[in-house]
């Protein structure tokens, strides 16, 4: 049931393993917001394209394949999941080493980003239709490109060692430094801390502390409206 208050949009950007997902999930549960992880959008398209033997170097083939792969949304609890050709791709496939290795290459293709831009902005309507009080979207370009007018924009960062440790604890093999390098140096929508975003260094903070800081900002922002 749509509410009569405008949706409260929070953009959380940061590099690989900077703590965006755990933080966003905890905040969404606390405030009854919809959580949208845009990294999973790039991962889902990467998995679907790799499954049909299309690599990031063949842009024409990627563009043709995208036309055959419609995206949609499945909401479960506070979580919005992308569907590709009607299918929610399981996490194990989204986090497979082949996807980790190729995703930044696909994410640098302007046509692929353009296809996801409209889809990602459309998640605000999904949140409204489902009666959520707000939306937290995490990624690399949310505060800079997707929702530059978001009520709150946060940039999370942490030392490379802390981030590598977090991934190792999750049992994942992921070259986070290399992905960050590619994501920061690409021409279209590079990973940047946008002007005016609140920057939080989580290297020496617990998850609860990071959540607490952002929750306080959301609380202030919602009261001020
Ligand atoms: O957040 P996660 O590490 O799952 O993102 C996977 C990849 O998707 C990133 O390394 C980046 O190449 C791409 N991405 C992006 N823009 C976003 C979110 C993710 O380019 N907003």
py3Dmol code that shows the C-alpha trace and the ligand (Angstrom):
import py3Dmol

protein = """\
ATOM      1  CA  UNK A   1       0.000   0.000   0.000  1.00  0.00           C
ATOM      2  CA  UNK A   2       1.713   3.283  -1.093  1.00  0.00           C
ATOM      3  CA  UNK A   3       2.174   5.821   1.729  1.00  0.00           C
ATOM      4  CA  UNK A   4       1.596   9.559   1.343  1.00  0.00           C
ATOM      5  CA  UNK A   5       5.120  10.501   2.534  1.00  0.00           C
ATOM      6  CA  UNK A   6       7.815  10.671  -0.133  1.00  0.00           C
ATOM      7  CA  UNK A   7      10.185   7.742  -0.150  1.00  0.00           C
ATOM      8  CA  UNK A   8      13.366   8.247   1.910  1.00  0.00           C
ATOM      9  CA  UNK A   9      16.271   7.237  -0.328  1.00  0.00           C
ATOM     10  CA  UNK A  10      19.703   6.332   1.054  1.00  0.00           C
ATOM     11  CA  UNK A  11      22.654   5.808  -1.308  1.00  0.00           C
ATOM     12  CA  UNK A  12      25.543   3.739   0.074  1.00  0.00           C
ATOM     13  CA  UNK A  13      28.636   3.515  -2.099  1.00  0.00           C
ATOM     14  CA  UNK A  14      32.068   2.034  -1.508  1.00  0.00           C
ATOM     15  CA  UNK A  15      34.691  -0.370  -2.790  1.00  0.00           C
ATOM     16  CA  UNK A  16      34.574  -4.159  -2.718  1.00  0.00           C
ATOM     17  CA  UNK A  17      34.113  -5.645   0.776  1.00  0.00           C
ATOM     18  CA  UNK A  18      33.735  -2.206   2.371  1.00  0.00           C
ATOM     19  CA  UNK A  19      30.789  -3.487   4.441  1.00  0.00           C
ATOM     20  CA  UNK A  20      27.983  -2.052   2.289  1.00  0.00           C
ATOM     21  CA  UNK A  21      25.775  -5.143   2.198  1.00  0.00           C
ATOM     22  CA  UNK A  22      25.772  -6.101   5.890  1.00  0.00           C
ATOM     23  CA  UNK A  23      25.275  -2.456   6.842  1.00  0.00           C
ATOM     24  CA  UNK A  24      22.460  -1.904   4.336  1.00  0.00           C
ATOM     25  CA  UNK A  25      20.641  -5.095   5.334  1.00  0.00           C
ATOM     26  CA  UNK A  26      20.723  -4.236   9.041  1.00  0.00           C
ATOM     27  CA  UNK A  27      19.475  -0.687   8.355  1.00  0.00           C
ATOM     28  CA  UNK A  28      16.662  -1.912   6.111  1.00  0.00           C
ATOM     29  CA  UNK A  29      15.406  -4.280   8.800  1.00  0.00           C
ATOM     30  CA  UNK A  30      15.549  -1.486  11.379  1.00  0.00           C
ATOM     31  CA  UNK A  31      13.645   1.101   9.317  1.00  0.00           C
ATOM     32  CA  UNK A  32      11.475  -1.172   7.143  1.00  0.00           C
ATOM     33  CA  UNK A  33      13.237   0.024   3.998  1.00  0.00           C
ATOM     34  CA  UNK A  34      13.719  -1.946   0.801  1.00  0.00           C
ATOM     35  CA  UNK A  35      17.320  -3.108   0.220  1.00  0.00           C
ATOM     36  CA  UNK A  36      18.681  -3.040  -3.328  1.00  0.00           C
ATOM     37  CA  UNK A  37      22.210  -4.356  -3.917  1.00  0.00           C
ATOM     38  CA  UNK A  38      23.247  -3.078  -7.356  1.00  0.00           C
ATOM     39  CA  UNK A  39      26.444  -5.176  -7.298  1.00  0.00           C
ATOM     40  CA  UNK A  40      24.109  -8.176  -7.615  1.00  0.00           C
ATOM     41  CA  UNK A  41      22.603  -6.604 -10.766  1.00  0.00           C
ATOM     42  CA  UNK A  42      26.013  -6.482 -12.443  1.00  0.00           C
ATOM     43  CA  UNK A  43      26.790  -9.960 -11.135  1.00  0.00           C
ATOM     44  CA  UNK A  44      23.477 -11.388 -12.437  1.00  0.00           C
ATOM     45  CA  UNK A  45      24.022 -10.030 -15.949  1.00  0.00           C
ATOM     46  CA  UNK A  46      27.641 -11.220 -15.837  1.00  0.00           C
ATOM     47  CA  UNK A  47      26.555 -14.753 -14.865  1.00  0.00           C
ATOM     48  CA  UNK A  48      23.884 -14.797 -17.602  1.00  0.00           C
ATOM     49  CA  UNK A  49      26.304 -13.521 -20.264  1.00  0.00           C
ATOM     50  CA  UNK A  50      29.105 -15.899 -19.250  1.00  0.00           C
ATOM     51  CA  UNK A  51      26.581 -18.770 -19.381  1.00  0.00           C
ATOM     52  CA  UNK A  52      26.086 -18.032 -23.062  1.00  0.00           C
ATOM     53  CA  UNK A  53      29.834 -17.676 -23.667  1.00  0.00           C
ATOM     54  CA  UNK A  54      29.730 -13.915 -24.152  1.00  0.00           C
ATOM     55  CA  UNK A  55      32.767 -12.102 -22.762  1.00  0.00           C
ATOM     56  CA  UNK A  56      33.129  -8.395 -21.880  1.00  0.00           C
ATOM     57  CA  UNK A  57      35.483  -7.724 -24.788  1.00  0.00           C
ATOM     58  CA  UNK A  58      32.730  -8.289 -27.395  1.00  0.00           C
ATOM     59  CA  UNK A  59      30.521  -5.238 -26.791  1.00  0.00           C
ATOM     60  CA  UNK A  60      28.296  -5.814 -29.853  1.00  0.00           C
ATOM     61  CA  UNK A  61      27.513  -9.316 -28.637  1.00  0.00           C
ATOM     62  CA  UNK A  62      26.860  -8.062 -25.108  1.00  0.00           C
ATOM     63  CA  UNK A  63      24.418  -5.442 -26.422  1.00  0.00           C
ATOM     64  CA  UNK A  64      22.597  -8.023 -28.578  1.00  0.00           C
ATOM     65  CA  UNK A  65      22.420 -10.452 -25.659  1.00  0.00           C
ATOM     66  CA  UNK A  66      21.008  -7.773 -23.312  1.00  0.00           C
ATOM     67  CA  UNK A  67      18.026  -7.336 -25.644  1.00  0.00           C
ATOM     68  CA  UNK A  68      17.203 -11.025 -25.122  1.00  0.00           C
ATOM     69  CA  UNK A  69      17.621 -10.894 -21.332  1.00  0.00           C
ATOM     70  CA  UNK A  70      14.795  -8.861 -19.782  1.00  0.00           C
ATOM     71  CA  UNK A  71      15.313  -7.891 -16.136  1.00  0.00           C
ATOM     72  CA  UNK A  72      12.628  -7.799 -13.439  1.00  0.00           C
ATOM     73  CA  UNK A  73      12.345  -7.682  -9.656  1.00  0.00           C
ATOM     74  CA  UNK A  74      11.366 -10.278  -7.055  1.00  0.00           C
ATOM     75  CA  UNK A  75      10.876  -8.927  -3.525  1.00  0.00           C
ATOM     76  CA  UNK A  76      11.341 -11.236  -0.561  1.00  0.00           C
ATOM     77  CA  UNK A  77      11.109  -9.646   2.893  1.00  0.00           C
ATOM     78  CA  UNK A  78      13.193  -6.450   2.726  1.00  0.00           C
ATOM     79  CA  UNK A  79      15.248  -7.693  -0.179  1.00  0.00           C
ATOM     80  CA  UNK A  80      14.754  -6.791  -3.854  1.00  0.00           C
ATOM     81  CA  UNK A  81      16.359  -9.387  -6.118  1.00  0.00           C
ATOM     82  CA  UNK A  82      16.917  -8.896  -9.823  1.00  0.00           C
ATOM     83  CA  UNK A  83      15.475 -11.519 -12.167  1.00  0.00           C
ATOM     84  CA  UNK A  84      17.105 -12.166 -15.535  1.00  0.00           C
ATOM     85  CA  UNK A  85      14.808 -13.722 -18.145  1.00  0.00           C
ATOM     86  CA  UNK A  86      12.412 -14.463 -15.282  1.00  0.00           C
ATOM     87  CA  UNK A  87      14.960 -16.218 -13.057  1.00  0.00           C
ATOM     88  CA  UNK A  88      16.479 -15.194  -9.717  1.00  0.00           C
ATOM     89  CA  UNK A  89      20.105 -16.296  -9.982  1.00  0.00           C
ATOM     90  CA  UNK A  90      21.229 -18.052  -6.769  1.00  0.00           C
ATOM     91  CA  UNK A  91      23.916 -16.371  -4.616  1.00  0.00           C
ATOM     92  CA  UNK A  92      26.374 -19.222  -5.223  1.00  0.00           C
ATOM     93  CA  UNK A  93      26.321 -18.353  -8.947  1.00  0.00           C
ATOM     94  CA  UNK A  94      26.485 -14.597  -8.347  1.00  0.00           C
ATOM     95  CA  UNK A  95      29.583 -15.005  -6.148  1.00  0.00           C
ATOM     96  CA  UNK A  96      31.367 -17.643  -8.271  1.00  0.00           C
ATOM     97  CA  UNK A  97      35.079 -16.909  -8.945  1.00  0.00           C
ATOM     98  CA  UNK A  98      34.400 -16.560 -12.710  1.00  0.00           C
ATOM     99  CA  UNK A  99      31.840 -13.835 -11.977  1.00  0.00           C
ATOM    100  CA  UNK A 100      34.187 -12.076  -9.528  1.00  0.00           C
ATOM    101  CA  UNK A 101      36.868 -12.037 -12.226  1.00  0.00           C
ATOM    102  CA  UNK A 102      34.653 -10.782 -15.098  1.00  0.00           C
ATOM    103  CA  UNK A 103      32.119  -8.463 -13.465  1.00  0.00           C
ATOM    104  CA  UNK A 104      34.231  -5.266 -13.538  1.00  0.00           C
ATOM    105  CA  UNK A 105      34.860  -5.780 -17.255  1.00  0.00           C
ATOM    106  CA  UNK A 106      31.124  -5.973 -18.011  1.00  0.00           C
ATOM    107  CA  UNK A 107      30.405  -3.093 -15.601  1.00  0.00           C
ATOM    108  CA  UNK A 108      32.677  -0.818 -17.645  1.00  0.00           C
ATOM    109  CA  UNK A 109      30.460  -1.188 -20.754  1.00  0.00           C
ATOM    110  CA  UNK A 110      28.359   2.019 -21.086  1.00  0.00           C
ATOM    111  CA  UNK A 111      25.446   0.243 -22.826  1.00  0.00           C
ATOM    112  CA  UNK A 112      25.186  -2.301 -20.019  1.00  0.00           C
ATOM    113  CA  UNK A 113      25.272   0.478 -17.396  1.00  0.00           C
ATOM    114  CA  UNK A 114      22.608   2.410 -19.325  1.00  0.00           C
ATOM    115  CA  UNK A 115      20.337  -0.657 -19.313  1.00  0.00           C
ATOM    116  CA  UNK A 116      20.690  -0.964 -15.542  1.00  0.00           C
ATOM    117  CA  UNK A 117      20.328   2.772 -14.814  1.00  0.00           C
ATOM    118  CA  UNK A 118      16.628   2.865 -15.727  1.00  0.00           C
ATOM    119  CA  UNK A 119      16.037  -0.430 -13.934  1.00  0.00           C
ATOM    120  CA  UNK A 120      17.764   0.830 -10.777  1.00  0.00           C
ATOM    121  CA  UNK A 121      15.897   4.147 -10.682  1.00  0.00           C
ATOM    122  CA  UNK A 122      12.702   2.130 -11.113  1.00  0.00           C
ATOM    123  CA  UNK A 123      13.354   0.424  -7.768  1.00  0.00           C
ATOM    124  CA  UNK A 124      11.983   3.532  -6.036  1.00  0.00           C
ATOM    125  CA  UNK A 125       8.562   2.749  -7.528  1.00  0.00           C
ATOM    126  CA  UNK A 126       8.901  -0.883  -6.422  1.00  0.00           C
ATOM    127  CA  UNK A 127       9.580   0.281  -2.847  1.00  0.00           C
ATOM    128  CA  UNK A 128       6.619   2.668  -2.927  1.00  0.00           C
ATOM    129  CA  UNK A 129       4.209   0.111  -4.368  1.00  0.00           C
ATOM    130  CA  UNK A 130       5.174  -2.349  -1.641  1.00  0.00           C
ATOM    131  CA  UNK A 131       4.639   0.192   1.150  1.00  0.00           C
ATOM    132  CA  UNK A 132       8.261   0.468   2.306  1.00  0.00           C
ATOM    133  CA  UNK A 133       9.190   3.672   4.184  1.00  0.00           C
ATOM    134  CA  UNK A 134      12.385   4.065   2.228  1.00  0.00           C
ATOM    135  CA  UNK A 135      14.985   2.490   0.033  1.00  0.00           C
ATOM    136  CA  UNK A 136      18.660   1.756   0.591  1.00  0.00           C
ATOM    137  CA  UNK A 137      20.561   1.234  -2.626  1.00  0.00           C
ATOM    138  CA  UNK A 138      24.208   0.182  -2.439  1.00  0.00           C
ATOM    139  CA  UNK A 139      26.828   0.170  -5.149  1.00  0.00           C
ATOM    140  CA  UNK A 140      29.542   2.301  -6.722  1.00  0.00           C
ATOM    141  CA  UNK A 141      27.642   5.120  -8.460  1.00  0.00           C
ATOM    142  CA  UNK A 142      24.399   5.435  -6.494  1.00  0.00           C
ATOM    143  CA  UNK A 143      25.100   8.824  -4.906  1.00  0.00           C
ATOM    144  CA  UNK A 144      26.889  10.130  -8.011  1.00  0.00           C
ATOM    145  CA  UNK A 145      24.695   8.874 -10.888  1.00  0.00           C
ATOM    146  CA  UNK A 146      21.618   6.835  -9.934  1.00  0.00           C
ATOM    147  CA  UNK A 147      20.197   8.937  -7.079  1.00  0.00           C
ATOM    148  CA  UNK A 148      22.321  12.122  -6.773  1.00  0.00           C
ATOM    149  CA  UNK A 149      19.325  13.741  -5.047  1.00  0.00           C
ATOM    150  CA  UNK A 150      19.015  11.009  -2.399  1.00  0.00           C
ATOM    151  CA  UNK A 151      18.094  12.272   1.092  1.00  0.00           C
ATOM    152  CA  UNK A 152      21.287  10.682   2.439  1.00  0.00           C
ATOM    153  CA  UNK A 153      24.451   9.661   0.595  1.00  0.00           C
ATOM    154  CA  UNK A 154      27.126   7.644   2.381  1.00  0.00           C
ATOM    155  CA  UNK A 155      30.549   6.528   1.184  1.00  0.00           C
ATOM    156  CA  UNK A 156      32.024   3.582   3.108  1.00  0.00           C
ATOM    157  CA  UNK A 157      35.675   2.737   3.028  1.00  0.00           C
ATOM    158  CA  UNK A 158      38.156   0.560   4.929  1.00  0.00           C
ATOM    159  CA  UNK A 159      41.839  -0.347   4.687  1.00  0.00           C
ATOM    160  CA  UNK A 160      42.587  -2.970   2.023  1.00  0.00           C
ATOM    161  CA  UNK A 161      43.814  -5.419   4.709  1.00  0.00           C
ATOM    162  CA  UNK A 162      40.554  -5.159   6.665  1.00  0.00           C
ATOM    163  CA  UNK A 163      38.545  -5.720   3.490  1.00  0.00           C
ATOM    164  CA  UNK A 164      40.635  -8.730   2.402  1.00  0.00           C
ATOM    165  CA  UNK A 165      40.163 -10.203   5.901  1.00  0.00           C
ATOM    166  CA  UNK A 166      36.371  -9.804   5.656  1.00  0.00           C
ATOM    167  CA  UNK A 167      36.236 -11.625   2.312  1.00  0.00           C
ATOM    168  CA  UNK A 168      38.493 -14.401   3.629  1.00  0.00           C
ATOM    169  CA  UNK A 169      36.178 -14.837   6.643  1.00  0.00           C
ATOM    170  CA  UNK A 170      33.292 -15.249   4.176  1.00  0.00           C
ATOM    171  CA  UNK A 171      35.361 -18.003   2.524  1.00  0.00           C
ATOM    172  CA  UNK A 172      35.463 -16.148  -0.790  1.00  0.00           C
ATOM    173  CA  UNK A 173      38.253 -15.863  -3.303  1.00  0.00           C
ATOM    174  CA  UNK A 174      37.979 -12.361  -4.725  1.00  0.00           C
ATOM    175  CA  UNK A 175      40.627  -9.969  -6.057  1.00  0.00           C
ATOM    176  CA  UNK A 176      39.114  -6.906  -4.428  1.00  0.00           C
ATOM    177  CA  UNK A 177      42.087  -4.605  -5.071  1.00  0.00           C
ATOM    178  CA  UNK A 178      42.005  -5.354  -8.796  1.00  0.00           C
ATOM    179  CA  UNK A 179      38.218  -4.844  -8.983  1.00  0.00           C
ATOM    180  CA  UNK A 180      38.559  -1.532  -7.136  1.00  0.00           C
ATOM    181  CA  UNK A 181      41.297  -0.424  -9.512  1.00  0.00           C
ATOM    182  CA  UNK A 182      39.145  -1.216 -12.562  1.00  0.00           C
ATOM    183  CA  UNK A 183      35.983   0.262 -11.021  1.00  0.00           C
ATOM    184  CA  UNK A 184      37.761   3.499 -10.047  1.00  0.00           C
ATOM    185  CA  UNK A 185      39.509   4.052 -13.369  1.00  0.00           C
ATOM    186  CA  UNK A 186      36.693   3.303 -15.839  1.00  0.00           C
ATOM    187  CA  UNK A 187      35.310   6.216 -17.888  1.00  0.00           C
ATOM    188  CA  UNK A 188      31.592   5.720 -17.221  1.00  0.00           C
ATOM    189  CA  UNK A 189      30.348   6.148 -13.631  1.00  0.00           C
ATOM    190  CA  UNK A 190      33.630   5.372 -11.828  1.00  0.00           C
ATOM    191  CA  UNK A 191      33.739   4.569  -8.127  1.00  0.00           C
ATOM    192  CA  UNK A 192      34.074   7.960  -6.404  1.00  0.00           C
ATOM    193  CA  UNK A 193      33.074   9.509  -3.128  1.00  0.00           C
ATOM    194  CA  UNK A 194      30.535  12.054  -4.429  1.00  0.00           C
ATOM    195  CA  UNK A 195      30.717  15.667  -3.209  1.00  0.00           C
ATOM    196  CA  UNK A 196      28.507  16.121  -0.180  1.00  0.00           C
ATOM    197  CA  UNK A 197      28.389  12.413   0.753  1.00  0.00           C
ATOM    198  CA  UNK A 198      29.094  11.397   4.359  1.00  0.00           C
ATOM    199  CA  UNK A 199      32.348   9.441   4.322  1.00  0.00           C
ATOM    200  CA  UNK A 200      32.771   6.698   6.959  1.00  0.00           C
ATOM    201  CA  UNK A 201      35.986   4.752   7.526  1.00  0.00           C
ATOM    202  CA  UNK A 202      34.925   1.384   8.951  1.00  0.00           C
ATOM    203  CA  UNK A 203      38.426  -0.079   9.399  1.00  0.00           C
ATOM    204  CA  UNK A 204      38.278   0.150  13.192  1.00  0.00           C
ATOM    205  CA  UNK A 205      34.506   0.092  13.641  1.00  0.00           C
ATOM    206  CA  UNK A 206      32.246  -2.884  14.301  1.00  0.00           C
ATOM    207  CA  UNK A 207      29.243  -3.475  12.056  1.00  0.00           C
ATOM    208  CA  UNK A 208      26.958  -2.272  14.878  1.00  0.00           C
ATOM    209  CA  UNK A 209      28.922   0.973  15.145  1.00  0.00           C
ATOM    210  CA  UNK A 210      28.680   1.673  11.417  1.00  0.00           C
ATOM    211  CA  UNK A 211      24.963   0.824  11.451  1.00  0.00           C
ATOM    212  CA  UNK A 212      24.486   3.080  14.497  1.00  0.00           C
ATOM    213  CA  UNK A 213      26.146   6.063  12.792  1.00  0.00           C
ATOM    214  CA  UNK A 214      24.064   5.770   9.632  1.00  0.00           C
ATOM    215  CA  UNK A 215      20.872   4.992  11.587  1.00  0.00           C
ATOM    216  CA  UNK A 216      21.340   8.273  13.483  1.00  0.00           C
ATOM    217  CA  UNK A 217      21.635  10.155  10.175  1.00  0.00           C
ATOM    218  CA  UNK A 218      18.530   8.454   8.751  1.00  0.00           C
ATOM    219  CA  UNK A 219      16.623   9.233  11.959  1.00  0.00           C
ATOM    220  CA  UNK A 220      17.619  12.914  11.754  1.00  0.00           C
ATOM    221  CA  UNK A 221      16.778  13.079   8.059  1.00  0.00           C
ATOM    222  CA  UNK A 222      13.358  11.500   8.524  1.00  0.00           C
ATOM    223  CA  UNK A 223      12.502  13.806  11.441  1.00  0.00           C
ATOM    224  CA  UNK A 224      13.589  16.883   9.506  1.00  0.00           C
ATOM    225  CA  UNK A 225      11.143  16.220   6.655  1.00  0.00           C
TER     226      UNK A 225
END
"""
ligand_1 = """\
21
LIG
O 29.215 -4.760 -4.788
P 29.849 -5.909 -5.521
O 31.264 -6.140 -5.106
O 29.022 -7.158 -5.487
O 29.872 -5.423 -7.049
C 30.376 -6.248 -8.084
C 30.885 -5.382 -9.226
O 29.773 -4.732 -9.876
C 31.808 -4.240 -8.847
O 33.177 -4.652 -8.722
C 31.617 -3.271 -10.015
O 32.403 -3.646 -11.118
C 30.156 -3.475 -10.377
N 29.297 -2.427 -9.834
C 29.238 -1.221 -10.488
N 28.363 -0.255 -10.086
C 27.567 -0.470 -9.039
C 27.628 -1.682 -8.318
C 28.524 -2.651 -8.725
O 29.974 -1.006 -11.451
N 26.689 0.487 -8.680
"""
view = py3Dmol.view(width=600, height=400)
view.addModel(protein, "pdb")
view.setStyle({"model": 0}, {"cartoon": {"style": "trace"}})
view.addModel(ligand_1, "xyz")
view.setStyle({"model": 1}, {"stick": {}})
view.zoomTo()
view.show()
